[in-house]
Amino acid sequence: MEPSLTPDVRRMYEASADAYANMMDREIDLPIYADVLGRLHTRIAKVPGTLIDAACGSGHMLSMYHARFDPTRRLLGIDLSPRMVAISGERLGASGDAVVGDMRDLSMVESDSAVAVLNFFAVHHLDLEGLAKAVGEWRRVLRPGGHLLIAAWEGEGVIDYGDESQVVALRYRSSELRSVVEEASFDVTRCVVEPVDDFPMDAVYLEAELGSPSTRQGER
């Protein structure tokens, strides 16, 4: 089964943006987020470059990073939904920018300019080809030694939104996600599956580092 088309996904998030932001006001305090963002900060603290959230939603991840770990890092949030971008912009204020865009096309970002790319619970809207394209684009914008942090819904088959939406989205096994990332010349440093309380799906958290240009596959 193929995931729903981009316009359908955008409409879903436009309709749910304010409710999503309210939910994230509570969810952002989960220890897992402080754990993964804290580990990222340790790795990039002394490295210049923009921190990008390629599917920023309501901007909570970037805002948390700014507040807890680094108030000076340039932040950029990108999301399909204009309403999500507006919410993110309000939350980030002067600490960063939020723009409408597609996680598979970061053409507004210069190559080799970012220190890290985040993507939390958004790749389920991509098929394998789209996922590979997105990861390749994230590789392009990252500087050598840059980092990638992906959180995704783990497993096989489609995600059941119940009565909330008819949008079709796909789960990925941790091994599939890891394979796509490694094919793009990243070195996976951590990949763990974590249960989610009171939720029917587990989450996979993947952390990876981009090697030097000489080690990147397919580049001449």
N, C-alpha and C positions, 0 to 999 in steps of 0.2 A: 504493500500500500504506500502511496505517495503522500507526503505531508501537504497540508493546505497551502494554497497560493499566498504570496506575500500580501495582496490587498485584503484577504480574509483575516490574516493574522493581525494586520494593522488595525482593522475594524474591531477585533476582539479586545485589543489592548487600549484602544481609544475609549471603548465603552467601560472598561474595568479599571482605568488608570487611577482614579481617586480611591476606589476600594482597595486596590493593590497597594497604594502608598500607605493607607491606614494599616493594612496588614503588616507591611514591612516596618512600621513604627514599633511593632512588637517583636517581629522576627529578628530584627537586626541585633538584638541582644543575645541571640543564641551563641554559645561559646565557640562553635565551629567557625564562625565568621572572624572572630578576633584571632583565632588560632591560625587560619590560613593567611589572613592579611598581615598578621604579625610576623609570620615566617617570611612572607614576601618582602616586608619592610627590611628585615635583617639582611636580605640578599641584595637589595637595591639601594640601601640608605646612602651609600657614597658614590652612586652612579648617577650622572645627570640624564635627563630625558623626561618626556611626558608619560604620565600614567593614564592609560586609556581603558575605559569600560566600553566594550564593543556592543553591549546590549544593556544599557545602563538602567532601564526601567525608571524607577522613582529617584535614582541617584543615591540611594542609601549606602552602597558599598564605597563609592568615592568619598562621600561625606564622612563615613566612619574612618576611612584611612586618613583623611585630612585631620580629623579631630583627635584621633588617638595616636597617630604615628608620625605624620609629617605635614606640618602646616604650610610648608614652603613649596612643595612639589606641584608643578603644573598638572592640572587634571582636565581630562576631556571625556565627556560622556556622549555616546551615540546611541540612538534608538529609532526604531521604525515609527513610533507613535508621537505625533506632535504634542499631544497632551502629556505623555510621559516626559518628553523633553522640557516642556514648560515647568512641570513639577520639579524635575531635576535642576533646572536653572535656578528656580527659587531656593531650593535647598543648598546648592553649591555657592550661590552668591558670587562674591569676588574671588573665591578660591578656585573656580574652574569654569569651563564652558560646556554647554550641552547643545548638540545639534541633531537634526533629523538625518538619519542615514541607515544604511543596511550593513549588517555585520560582515557581509561578503565583499563590500566595496568601501574601503576607507580612503578613497581618492583625495579626500580633503586633508590627509595626513602625509607628510613627506616620508620617503623611505629612510630607514635607519635613524629615526628621530625619537622613538618611544623606548622607554626603559622596561615597560611591562604592559601586557594586555590582559584584562579580566574579561571573563564571559560567564555569568552565573545564570544557569537554568534557561538557556535560550537555544542551544543547538538542537533541541528536539523539533524545532521548526524547519530543520534542514534535512535533506536526504544525504546519502553518502557523498555524492558529487558536490553538493552545496557545502557540506562540512569541510571537504578537502579544499574547496575554493576559499572558504573563510579562513582556515588555518594557514593557507598559503599567503593570504593577504595580511594576516597578523604577523607572519614571518617577515614580510616585506617591510612593514613599518617599524619593526623592532631593530634596535642596534645590536651588533654582535654581543653576546653575553646577556641579552635581554631575556625577560621571563614571561611565561604564559601561565595563567591560572584559569582553569575551566572547572565549573561545577555543572553536573548534568544528572538527569534522571536515568538510573541504571536499569538495564534489563533488556527484554525483547518485546517487540510488538508496539501497539499504539498506546497512547495515554488516554485514559477515559476521563473526559471532563464532565461526564454526567449531563445534567440539565443546564449546566452553565454555558456550554458552547458546543457547536458542531465542528469546530476546528479539529483537523487531524494532525497529530504530532507523534513523533517516533522516539522510543527509548533506545539507548545505545548500551551495549555491554562495555564494561571497562576495557576489555581487551580490544574492542573495535576502536574505541576512542584513542587508546594508546597507540594503536597501529597507525591511524591517520596522522597523529601528531609526530610520530617517529619518521613517517614517510616524508614529512616536511622538514626533516633535518633537525628536529628538536631532540634533546636528551631529556627523557622523562626522569625526574628526580624523586617523584612521589606520586603514587596513584592508589587511593584507598576508597573502599566502599563503606559508607556509613548508613546505618538505619536512621529513619526519620520518625520521631515520636508521633503516634496517632496519624500515620500516613501510610498508604498502601504501597509506596515505592521507596526503594533505597536511593541514596544519592552517591555519585562518584565524584571525588575531588582529585583533579590531576594537576600536577605542578611540573613545569618543564623549563629548560634553559636552552637558548639558541646558541649554537657554537659559532666559531669564527667563520668568515666567508669561505676560507679554504676547505672547511669541513662540510659545507652545505651541498647536498646532493642536487644534481641537475643544474648547477650554475657554472658557467664557463666565463 
